[in-house]
């Protein structure tokens, strides 16, 4: 879609200063809710992708998501 056209964030990045906040929030949500969601067959591909991520990448995503929540709470995002 073209929803990201003209956005200041890069939808191709998950972490970093220019990364789209929705990417980190999505993967953080999926990771935090593995116990509730992983049995859903429609999410097999999603959890397969998550399982392929390195521990370092997953930690970066958690850090990025925490920073986004902090910025949202402070009203700076």
PyMOL Python script that loads the backbone (N, CA, C, O; Angstrom):
from pymol import cmd

cmd.read_pdbstr("""\
ATOM      1  N   UNK A   1       0.842  -1.179   0.000  1.00  0.00           N
ATOM      2  CA  UNK A   1       0.000   0.000   0.000  1.00  0.00           C
ATOM      3  C   UNK A   1       0.883   1.236   0.000  1.00  0.00           C
ATOM      4  O   UNK A   1       2.105   1.136   0.107  1.00  0.00           O
ATOM      5  N   UNK A   2       0.272   2.380  -0.119  1.00  0.00           N
ATOM      6  CA  UNK A   2       1.027   3.623  -0.126  1.00  0.00           C
ATOM      7  C   UNK A   2       0.805   4.421   1.162  1.00  0.00           C
ATOM      8  O   UNK A   2       1.041   5.629   1.185  1.00  0.00           O
ATOM      9  N   UNK A   3       0.361   3.768   2.218  1.00  0.00           N
ATOM     10  CA  UNK A   3       0.116   4.463   3.465  1.00  0.00           C
ATOM     11  C   UNK A   3       1.387   5.080   4.037  1.00  0.00           C
ATOM     12  O   UNK A   3       1.325   6.077   4.757  1.00  0.00           O
ATOM     13  N   UNK A   4       2.525   4.497   3.724  1.00  0.00           N
ATOM     14  CA  UNK A   4       3.793   4.973   4.279  1.00  0.00           C
ATOM     15  C   UNK A   4       4.433   6.069   3.425  1.00  0.00           C
ATOM     16  O   UNK A   4       5.451   6.643   3.812  1.00  0.00           O
ATOM     17  N   UNK A   5       3.846   6.356   2.281  1.00  0.00           N
ATOM     18  CA  UNK A   5       4.397   7.367   1.391  1.00  0.00           C
ATOM     19  C   UNK A   5       4.456   8.715   2.109  1.00  0.00           C
ATOM     20  O   UNK A   5       3.453   9.196   2.635  1.00  0.00           O
ATOM     21  N   UNK A   6       5.624   9.304   2.120  1.00  0.00           N
ATOM     22  CA  UNK A   6       5.794  10.606   2.751  1.00  0.00           C
ATOM     23  C   UNK A   6       6.031  10.541   4.248  1.00  0.00           C
ATOM     24  O   UNK A   6       6.197  11.584   4.882  1.00  0.00           O
ATOM     25  N   UNK A   7       6.052   9.373   4.823  1.00  0.00           N
ATOM     26  CA  UNK A   7       6.274   9.219   6.262  1.00  0.00           C
ATOM     27  C   UNK A   7       7.747   9.459   6.578  1.00  0.00           C
ATOM     28  O   UNK A   7       8.621   9.162   5.764  1.00  0.00           O
ATOM     29  N   UNK A   8       8.012   9.995   7.760  1.00  0.00           N
ATOM     30  CA  UNK A   8       9.396  10.257   8.188  1.00  0.00           C
ATOM     31  C   UNK A   8      10.129   8.970   8.561  1.00  0.00           C
ATOM     32  O   UNK A   8      11.358   8.956   8.634  1.00  0.00           O
ATOM     33  N   UNK A   9       9.393   7.904   8.793  1.00  0.00           N
ATOM     34  CA  UNK A   9      10.000   6.644   9.214  1.00  0.00           C
ATOM     35  C   UNK A   9      10.183   5.703   8.027  1.00  0.00           C
ATOM     36  O   UNK A   9       9.468   5.793   7.030  1.00  0.00           O
ATOM     37  N   UNK A  10      11.155   4.797   8.152  1.00  0.00           N
ATOM     38  CA  UNK A  10      11.446   3.833   7.098  1.00  0.00           C
ATOM     39  C   UNK A  10      10.727   2.520   7.411  1.00  0.00           C
ATOM     40  O   UNK A  10      11.072   1.858   8.389  1.00  0.00           O
ATOM     41  N   UNK A  11       9.743   2.130   6.610  1.00  0.00           N
ATOM     42  CA  UNK A  11       8.993   0.899   6.889  1.00  0.00           C
ATOM     43  C   UNK A  11       9.820  -0.368   6.703  1.00  0.00           C
ATOM     44  O   UNK A  11       9.396  -1.448   7.114  1.00  0.00           O
ATOM     45  N   UNK A  12      10.982  -0.250   6.095  1.00  0.00           N
ATOM     46  CA  UNK A  12      11.849  -1.414   5.894  1.00  0.00           C
ATOM     47  C   UNK A  12      12.715  -1.702   7.117  1.00  0.00           C
ATOM     48  O   UNK A  12      13.313  -2.774   7.205  1.00  0.00           O
ATOM     49  N   UNK A  13      12.793  -0.772   8.053  1.00  0.00           N
ATOM     50  CA  UNK A  13      13.628  -0.947   9.238  1.00  0.00           C
ATOM     51  C   UNK A  13      12.767  -1.308  10.444  1.00  0.00           C
ATOM     52  O   UNK A  13      11.666  -0.786  10.619  1.00  0.00           O
ATOM     53  N   UNK A  14      13.290  -2.210  11.271  1.00  0.00           N
ATOM     54  CA  UNK A  14      12.588  -2.617  12.485  1.00  0.00           C
ATOM     55  C   UNK A  14      13.136  -1.901  13.703  1.00  0.00           C
ATOM     56  O   UNK A  14      12.395  -1.595  14.638  1.00  0.00           O
ATOM     57  N   UNK A  15      14.445  -1.631  13.692  1.00  0.00           N
ATOM     58  CA  UNK A  15      15.079  -0.938  14.806  1.00  0.00           C
ATOM     59  C   UNK A  15      15.945   0.192  14.267  1.00  0.00           C
ATOM     60  O   UNK A  15      16.301   0.227  13.089  1.00  0.00           O
ATOM     61  N   UNK A  16      16.271   1.110  15.162  1.00  0.00           N
ATOM     62  CA  UNK A  16      17.094   2.255  14.789  1.00  0.00           C
ATOM     63  C   UNK A  16      16.279   3.529  14.792  1.00  0.00           C
ATOM     64  O   UNK A  16      15.053   3.483  14.891  1.00  0.00           O
ATOM     65  N   UNK A  17      16.945   4.665  14.684  1.00  0.00           N
ATOM     66  CA  UNK A  17      16.258   5.953  14.806  1.00  0.00           C
ATOM     67  C   UNK A  17      15.239   6.236  13.700  1.00  0.00           C
ATOM     68  O   UNK A  17      14.281   6.977  13.918  1.00  0.00           O
ATOM     69  N   UNK A  18      15.436   5.659  12.528  1.00  0.00           N
ATOM     70  CA  UNK A  18      14.527   5.909  11.403  1.00  0.00           C
ATOM     71  C   UNK A  18      13.511   4.787  11.197  1.00  0.00           C
ATOM     72  O   UNK A  18      12.707   4.845  10.268  1.00  0.00           O
ATOM     73  N   UNK A  19      13.541   3.773  12.050  1.00  0.00           N
ATOM     74  CA  UNK A  19      12.663   2.609  11.889  1.00  0.00           C
ATOM     75  C   UNK A  19      11.205   2.972  12.142  1.00  0.00           C
ATOM     76  O   UNK A  19      10.896   3.802  12.997  1.00  0.00           O
ATOM     77  N   UNK A  20      10.329   2.345  11.396  1.00  0.00           N
ATOM     78  CA  UNK A  20       8.895   2.527  11.608  1.00  0.00           C
ATOM     79  C   UNK A  20       8.529   1.964  12.980  1.00  0.00           C
ATOM     80  O   UNK A  20       8.823   0.802  13.262  1.00  0.00           O
ATOM     81  N   UNK A  21       7.895   2.765  13.835  1.00  0.00           N
ATOM     82  CA  UNK A  21       7.535   2.280  15.173  1.00  0.00           C
ATOM     83  C   UNK A  21       6.624   1.059  15.157  1.00  0.00           C
ATOM     84  O   UNK A  21       6.691   0.224  16.059  1.00  0.00           O
ATOM     85  N   UNK A  22       5.790   0.951  14.157  1.00  0.00           N
ATOM     86  CA  UNK A  22       4.858  -0.169  14.100  1.00  0.00           C
ATOM     87  C   UNK A  22       5.581  -1.505  13.954  1.00  0.00           C
ATOM     88  O   UNK A  22       5.085  -2.523  14.437  1.00  0.00           O
ATOM     89  N   UNK A  23       6.736  -1.523  13.303  1.00  0.00           N
ATOM     90  CA  UNK A  23       7.479  -2.779  13.137  1.00  0.00           C
ATOM     91  C   UNK A  23       7.922  -3.338  14.478  1.00  0.00           C
ATOM     92  O   UNK A  23       7.666  -4.505  14.778  1.00  0.00           O
ATOM     93  N   UNK A  24       8.583  -2.522  15.287  1.00  0.00           N
ATOM     94  CA  UNK A  24       9.050  -2.995  16.594  1.00  0.00           C
ATOM     95  C   UNK A  24       7.878  -3.338  17.501  1.00  0.00           C
ATOM     96  O   UNK A  24       7.922  -4.333  18.224  1.00  0.00           O
ATOM     97  N   UNK A  25       6.831  -2.522  17.468  1.00  0.00           N
ATOM     98  CA  UNK A  25       5.668  -2.803  18.318  1.00  0.00           C
ATOM     99  C   UNK A  25       4.995  -4.109  17.913  1.00  0.00           C
ATOM    100  O   UNK A  25       4.556  -4.877  18.769  1.00  0.00           O
ATOM    101  N   UNK A  26       4.913  -4.359  16.614  1.00  0.00           N
ATOM    102  CA  UNK A  26       4.312  -5.605  16.122  1.00  0.00           C
ATOM    103  C   UNK A  26       5.093  -6.814  16.626  1.00  0.00           C
ATOM    104  O   UNK A  26       4.517  -7.724  17.223  1.00  0.00           O
ATOM    105  N   UNK A  27       6.410  -6.823  16.385  1.00  0.00           N
ATOM    106  CA  UNK A  27       7.212  -7.979  16.769  1.00  0.00           C
ATOM    107  C   UNK A  27       7.289  -8.131  18.275  1.00  0.00           C
ATOM    108  O   UNK A  27       7.336  -9.255  18.777  1.00  0.00           O
ATOM    109  N   UNK A  28       7.304  -7.033  19.003  1.00  0.00           N
ATOM    110  CA  UNK A  28       7.286  -7.106  20.461  1.00  0.00           C
ATOM    111  C   UNK A  28       5.985  -7.743  20.942  1.00  0.00           C
ATOM    112  O   UNK A  28       6.000  -8.583  21.842  1.00  0.00           O
ATOM    113  N   UNK A  29       4.863  -7.347  20.349  1.00  0.00           N
ATOM    114  CA  UNK A  29       3.566  -7.915  20.706  1.00  0.00           C
ATOM    115  C   UNK A  29       3.530  -9.421  20.421  1.00  0.00           C
ATOM    116  O   UNK A  29       3.098 -10.212  21.259  1.00  0.00           O
ATOM    117  N   UNK A  30       3.986  -9.796  19.239  1.00  0.00           N
ATOM    118  CA  UNK A  30       4.003 -11.206  18.853  1.00  0.00           C
ATOM    119  C   UNK A  30       4.871 -12.002  19.827  1.00  0.00           C
ATOM    120  O   UNK A  30       4.483 -13.086  20.260  1.00  0.00           O
ATOM    121  N   UNK A  31       6.034 -11.471  20.169  1.00  0.00           N
ATOM    122  CA  UNK A  31       6.949 -12.165  21.074  1.00  0.00           C
ATOM    123  C   UNK A  31       6.374 -12.276  22.483  1.00  0.00           C
ATOM    124  O   UNK A  31       6.445 -13.337  23.102  1.00  0.00           O
ATOM    125  N   UNK A  32       5.805 -11.178  22.992  1.00  0.00           N
ATOM    126  CA  UNK A  32       5.246 -11.190  24.351  1.00  0.00           C
ATOM    127  C   UNK A  32       4.050 -12.110  24.482  1.00  0.00           C
ATOM    128  O   UNK A  32       3.769 -12.606  25.574  1.00  0.00           O
ATOM    129  N   UNK A  33       3.343 -12.347  23.395  1.00  0.00           N
ATOM    130  CA  UNK A  33       2.114 -13.135  23.444  1.00  0.00           C
ATOM    131  C   UNK A  33       2.250 -14.508  22.798  1.00  0.00           C
ATOM    132  O   UNK A  33       1.263 -15.097  22.356  1.00  0.00           O
ATOM    133  N   UNK A  34       3.461 -15.005  22.747  1.00  0.00           N
ATOM    134  CA  UNK A  34       3.715 -16.313  22.142  1.00  0.00           C
ATOM    135  C   UNK A  34       2.849 -17.398  22.759  1.00  0.00           C
ATOM    136  O   UNK A  34       2.267 -18.211  22.042  1.00  0.00           O
ATOM    137  N   UNK A  35       2.761 -17.417  24.072  1.00  0.00           N
ATOM    138  CA  UNK A  35       1.978 -18.454  24.752  1.00  0.00           C
ATOM    139  C   UNK A  35       0.509 -18.450  24.370  1.00  0.00           C
ATOM    140  O   UNK A  35      -0.131 -19.502  24.352  1.00  0.00           O
ATOM    141  N   UNK A  36      -0.025 -17.290  24.069  1.00  0.00           N
ATOM    142  CA  UNK A  36      -1.446 -17.178  23.715  1.00  0.00           C
ATOM    143  C   UNK A  36      -1.701 -17.344  22.226  1.00  0.00           C
ATOM    144  O   UNK A  36      -2.769 -17.808  21.828  1.00  0.00           O
ATOM    145  N   UNK A  37      -0.733 -16.970  21.403  1.00  0.00           N
ATOM    146  CA  UNK A  37      -0.992 -16.887  19.967  1.00  0.00           C
ATOM    147  C   UNK A  37      -0.325 -17.961  19.114  1.00  0.00           C
ATOM    148  O   UNK A  37      -0.786 -18.231  18.005  1.00  0.00           O
ATOM    149  N   UNK A  38       0.733 -18.571  19.597  1.00  0.00           N
ATOM    150  CA  UNK A  38       1.518 -19.464  18.736  1.00  0.00           C
ATOM    151  C   UNK A  38       0.755 -20.703  18.270  1.00  0.00           C
ATOM    152  O   UNK A  38       1.122 -21.305  17.261  1.00  0.00           O
ATOM    153  N   UNK A  39      -0.279 -21.085  18.972  1.00  0.00           N
ATOM    154  CA  UNK A  39      -1.071 -22.246  18.550  1.00  0.00           C
ATOM    155  C   UNK A  39      -2.011 -21.922  17.391  1.00  0.00           C
ATOM    156  O   UNK A  39      -2.565 -22.830  16.770  1.00  0.00           O
ATOM    157  N   UNK A  40      -2.193 -20.649  17.099  1.00  0.00           N
ATOM    158  CA  UNK A  40      -3.054 -20.242  15.997  1.00  0.00           C
ATOM    159  C   UNK A  40      -2.346 -20.549  14.678  1.00  0.00           C
ATOM    160  O   UNK A  40      -1.289 -19.988  14.391  1.00  0.00           O
ATOM    161  N   UNK A  41      -2.925 -21.429  13.890  1.00  0.00           N
ATOM    162  CA  UNK A  41      -2.303 -21.863  12.641  1.00  0.00           C
ATOM    163  C   UNK A  41      -2.088 -20.719  11.662  1.00  0.00           C
ATOM    164  O   UNK A  41      -1.183 -20.778  10.829  1.00  0.00           O
ATOM    165  N   UNK A  42      -2.902 -19.692  11.751  1.00  0.00           N
ATOM    166  CA  UNK A  42      -2.753 -18.557  10.838  1.00  0.00           C
ATOM    167  C   UNK A  42      -1.481 -17.753  11.135  1.00  0.00           C
ATOM    168  O   UNK A  42      -1.048 -16.939  10.320  1.00  0.00           O
ATOM    169  N   UNK A  43      -0.899 -17.988  12.293  1.00  0.00           N
ATOM    170  CA  UNK A  43       0.319 -17.264  12.675  1.00  0.00           C
ATOM    171  C   UNK A  43       1.573 -18.124  12.536  1.00  0.00           C
ATOM    172  O   UNK A  43       2.641 -17.729  13.003  1.00  0.00           O
ATOM    173  N   UNK A  44       1.462 -19.285  11.907  1.00  0.00           N
ATOM    174  CA  UNK A  44       2.623 -20.164  11.729  1.00  0.00           C
ATOM    175  C   UNK A  44       3.773 -19.445  11.029  1.00  0.00           C
ATOM    176  O   UNK A  44       4.919 -19.539  11.468  1.00  0.00           O
ATOM    177  N   UNK A  45       3.481 -18.738   9.960  1.00  0.00           N
ATOM    178  CA  UNK A  45       4.523 -18.032   9.215  1.00  0.00           C
ATOM    179  C   UNK A  45       5.143 -16.935  10.076  1.00  0.00           C
ATOM    180  O   UNK A  45       6.358 -16.738  10.056  1.00  0.00           O
ATOM    181  N   UNK A  46       4.318 -16.229  10.824  1.00  0.00           N
ATOM    182  CA  UNK A  46       4.806 -15.164  11.697  1.00  0.00           C
ATOM    183  C   UNK A  46       5.756 -15.722  12.744  1.00  0.00           C
ATOM    184  O   UNK A  46       6.839 -15.176  12.954  1.00  0.00           O
ATOM    185  N   UNK A  47       5.362 -16.800  13.399  1.00  0.00           N
ATOM    186  CA  UNK A  47       6.218 -17.372  14.428  1.00  0.00           C
ATOM    187  C   UNK A  47       7.439 -18.063  13.835  1.00  0.00           C
ATOM    188  O   UNK A  47       8.475 -18.152  14.495  1.00  0.00           O
ATOM    189  N   UNK A  48       7.339 -18.547  12.617  1.00  0.00           N
ATOM    190  CA  UNK A  48       8.504 -19.092  11.935  1.00  0.00           C
ATOM    191  C   UNK A  48       9.525 -17.982  11.687  1.00  0.00           C
ATOM    192  O   UNK A  48      10.726 -18.183  11.868  1.00  0.00           O
ATOM    193  N   UNK A  49       9.044 -16.821  11.275  1.00  0.00           N
ATOM    194  CA  UNK A  49       9.923 -15.671  11.058  1.00  0.00           C
ATOM    195  C   UNK A  49      10.542 -15.215  12.368  1.00  0.00           C
ATOM    196  O   UNK A  49      11.736 -14.919  12.417  1.00  0.00           O
ATOM    197  N   UNK A  50       9.756 -15.154  13.418  1.00  0.00           N
ATOM    198  CA  UNK A  50      10.264 -14.753  14.726  1.00  0.00           C
ATOM    199  C   UNK A  50      11.330 -15.733  15.210  1.00  0.00           C
ATOM    200  O   UNK A  50      12.354 -15.316  15.753  1.00  0.00           O
ATOM    201  N   UNK A  51      11.100 -17.016  15.019  1.00  0.00           N
ATOM    202  CA  UNK A  51      12.055 -18.033  15.454  1.00  0.00           C
ATOM    203  C   UNK A  51      13.392 -17.931  14.722  1.00  0.00           C
ATOM    204  O   UNK A  51      14.423 -18.337  15.257  1.00  0.00           O
ATOM    205  N   UNK A  52      13.381 -17.395  13.511  1.00  0.00           N
ATOM    206  CA  UNK A  52      14.612 -17.244  12.740  1.00  0.00           C
ATOM    207  C   UNK A  52      15.431 -16.030  13.175  1.00  0.00           C
ATOM    208  O   UNK A  52      16.605 -15.914  12.824  1.00  0.00           O
ATOM    209  N   UNK A  53      14.815 -15.128  13.937  1.00  0.00           N
ATOM    210  CA  UNK A  53      15.540 -13.934  14.398  1.00  0.00           C
ATOM    211  C   UNK A  53      16.537 -14.326  15.482  1.00  0.00           C
ATOM    212  O   UNK A  53      16.261 -15.179  16.326  1.00  0.00           O
ATOM    213  N   UNK A  54      17.685 -13.693  15.440  1.00  0.00           N
ATOM    214  CA  UNK A  54      18.706 -13.958  16.458  1.00  0.00           C
ATOM    215  C   UNK A  54      18.249 -13.379  17.796  1.00  0.00           C
ATOM    216  O   UNK A  54      17.380 -12.508  17.855  1.00  0.00           O
ATOM    217  N   UNK A  55      18.851 -13.881  18.853  1.00  0.00           N
ATOM    218  CA  UNK A  55      18.546 -13.361  20.190  1.00  0.00           C
ATOM    219  C   UNK A  55      18.888 -11.881  20.275  1.00  0.00           C
ATOM    220  O   UNK A  55      18.196 -11.121  20.953  1.00  0.00           O
ATOM    221  N   UNK A  56      19.950 -11.470  19.593  1.00  0.00           N
ATOM    222  CA  UNK A  56      20.351 -10.067  19.595  1.00  0.00           C
ATOM    223  C   UNK A  56      19.293  -9.190  18.924  1.00  0.00           C
ATOM    224  O   UNK A  56      18.957  -8.118  19.427  1.00  0.00           O
ATOM    225  N   UNK A  57      18.772  -9.653  17.784  1.00  0.00           N
ATOM    226  CA  UNK A  57      17.739  -8.900  17.066  1.00  0.00           C
ATOM    227  C   UNK A  57      16.470  -8.789  17.911  1.00  0.00           C
ATOM    228  O   UNK A  57      15.844  -7.730  17.959  1.00  0.00           O
ATOM    229  N   UNK A  58      16.100  -9.861  18.564  1.00  0.00           N
ATOM    230  CA  UNK A  58      14.909  -9.841  19.414  1.00  0.00           C
ATOM    231  C   UNK A  58      15.100  -8.890  20.587  1.00  0.00           C
ATOM    232  O   UNK A  58      14.165  -8.193  20.981  1.00  0.00           O
ATOM    233  N   UNK A  59      16.300  -8.858  21.143  1.00  0.00           N
ATOM    234  CA  UNK A  59      16.593  -7.927  22.235  1.00  0.00           C
ATOM    235  C   UNK A  59      16.536  -6.484  21.741  1.00  0.00           C
ATOM    236  O   UNK A  59      16.030  -5.610  22.445  1.00  0.00           O
ATOM    237  N   UNK A  60      17.051  -6.226  20.536  1.00  0.00           N
ATOM    238  CA  UNK A  60      16.971  -4.882  19.948  1.00  0.00           C
ATOM    239  C   UNK A  60      15.519  -4.459  19.767  1.00  0.00           C
ATOM    240  O   UNK A  60      15.163  -3.311  20.032  1.00  0.00           O
ATOM    241  N   UNK A  61      14.693  -5.380  19.320  1.00  0.00           N
ATOM    242  CA  UNK A  61      13.271  -5.086  19.116  1.00  0.00           C
ATOM    243  C   UNK A  61      12.606  -4.750  20.446  1.00  0.00           C
ATOM    244  O   UNK A  61      11.841  -3.789  20.523  1.00  0.00           O
ATOM    245  N   UNK A  62      12.882  -5.519  21.488  1.00  0.00           N
ATOM    246  CA  UNK A  62      12.308  -5.244  22.810  1.00  0.00           C
ATOM    247  C   UNK A  62      12.741  -3.875  23.315  1.00  0.00           C
ATOM    248  O   UNK A  62      11.935  -3.130  23.873  1.00  0.00           O
ATOM    249  N   UNK A  63      14.006  -3.546  23.121  1.00  0.00           N
ATOM    250  CA  UNK A  63      14.511  -2.238  23.537  1.00  0.00           C
ATOM    251  C   UNK A  63      13.834  -1.125  22.753  1.00  0.00           C
ATOM    252  O   UNK A  63      13.416  -0.119  23.326  1.00  0.00           O
ATOM    253  N   UNK A  64      13.726  -1.309  21.438  1.00  0.00           N
ATOM    254  CA  UNK A  64      13.082  -0.308  20.580  1.00  0.00           C
ATOM    255  C   UNK A  64      11.623  -0.112  21.000  1.00  0.00           C
ATOM    256  O   UNK A  64      11.155   1.023  21.092  1.00  0.00           O
ATOM    257  N   UNK A  65      10.908  -1.196  21.251  1.00  0.00           N
ATOM    258  CA  UNK A  65       9.503  -1.107  21.657  1.00  0.00           C
ATOM    259  C   UNK A  65       9.374  -0.380  22.995  1.00  0.00           C
ATOM    260  O   UNK A  65       8.479   0.447  23.164  1.00  0.00           O
ATOM    261  N   UNK A  66      10.247  -0.677  23.934  1.00  0.00           N
ATOM    262  CA  UNK A  66      10.217  -0.006  25.238  1.00  0.00           C
ATOM    263  C   UNK A  66      10.445   1.495  25.069  1.00  0.00           C
ATOM    264  O   UNK A  66       9.796   2.301  25.737  1.00  0.00           O
ATOM    265  N   UNK A  67      11.360   1.870  24.182  1.00  0.00           N
ATOM    266  CA  UNK A  67      11.614   3.287  23.918  1.00  0.00           C
ATOM    267  C   UNK A  67      10.398   3.958  23.284  1.00  0.00           C
ATOM    268  O   UNK A  67      10.074   5.102  23.603  1.00  0.00           O
ATOM    269  N   UNK A  68       9.741   3.250  22.400  1.00  0.00           N
ATOM    270  CA  UNK A  68       8.533   3.796  21.755  1.00  0.00           C
ATOM    271  C   UNK A  68       7.441   4.016  22.794  1.00  0.00           C
ATOM    272  O   UNK A  68       6.804   5.069  22.804  1.00  0.00           O
ATOM    273  N   UNK A  69       7.215   3.035  23.672  1.00  0.00           N
ATOM    274  CA  UNK A  69       6.208   3.196  24.722  1.00  0.00           C
ATOM    275  C   UNK A  69       6.546   4.373  25.632  1.00  0.00           C
ATOM    276  O   UNK A  69       5.652   5.117  26.037  1.00  0.00           O
ATOM    277  N   UNK A  70       7.819   4.550  25.955  1.00  0.00           N
ATOM    278  CA  UNK A  70       8.250   5.675  26.787  1.00  0.00           C
ATOM    279  C   UNK A  70       7.958   6.998  26.080  1.00  0.00           C
ATOM    280  O   UNK A  70       7.446   7.937  26.689  1.00  0.00           O
ATOM    281  N   UNK A  71       8.287   7.061  24.797  1.00  0.00           N
ATOM    282  CA  UNK A  71       8.032   8.288  24.026  1.00  0.00           C
ATOM    283  C   UNK A  71       6.527   8.561  23.885  1.00  0.00           C
ATOM    284  O   UNK A  71       6.095   9.713  23.926  1.00  0.00           O
ATOM    285  N   UNK A  72       5.749   7.514  23.723  1.00  0.00           N
ATOM    286  CA  UNK A  72       4.286   7.696  23.632  1.00  0.00           C
ATOM    287  C   UNK A  72       3.738   8.230  24.948  1.00  0.00           C
ATOM    288  O   UNK A  72       2.905   9.136  24.957  1.00  0.00           O
ATOM    289  N   UNK A  73       4.209   7.665  26.069  1.00  0.00           N
ATOM    290  CA  UNK A  73       3.769   8.124  27.384  1.00  0.00           C
ATOM    291  C   UNK A  73       4.152   9.579  27.631  1.00  0.00           C
ATOM    292  O   UNK A  73       3.413  10.323  28.275  1.00  0.00           O
ATOM    293  N   UNK A  74       5.321   9.983  27.110  1.00  0.00           N
ATOM    294  CA  UNK A  74       5.797  11.345  27.303  1.00  0.00           C
ATOM    295  C   UNK A  74       5.190  12.321  26.294  1.00  0.00           C
ATOM    296  O   UNK A  74       5.345  13.534  26.427  1.00  0.00           O
ATOM    297  N   UNK A  75       4.499  11.784  25.286  1.00  0.00           N
ATOM    298  CA  UNK A  75       3.881  12.629  24.278  1.00  0.00           C
ATOM    299  C   UNK A  75       4.862  13.159  23.249  1.00  0.00           C
ATOM    300  O   UNK A  75       4.597  14.173  22.603  1.00  0.00           O
ATOM    301  N   UNK A  76       6.004  12.476  23.088  1.00  0.00           N
ATOM    302  CA  UNK A  76       7.003  12.943  22.139  1.00  0.00           C
ATOM    303  C   UNK A  76       7.021  12.126  20.854  1.00  0.00           C
ATOM    304  O   UNK A  76       7.901  12.306  20.013  1.00  0.00           O
ATOM    305  N   UNK A  77       6.079  11.253  20.703  1.00  0.00           N
ATOM    306  CA  UNK A  77       5.976  10.482  19.466  1.00  0.00           C
ATOM    307  C   UNK A  77       4.548  10.506  18.974  1.00  0.00           C
ATOM    308  O   UNK A  77       4.241   9.914  17.940  1.00  0.00           O
TER     309      UNK A  77
END
""", "prot")
cmd.dss("prot")
cmd.show_as("cartoon", "prot")
cmd.util.cbc("prot")
cmd.orient("prot")
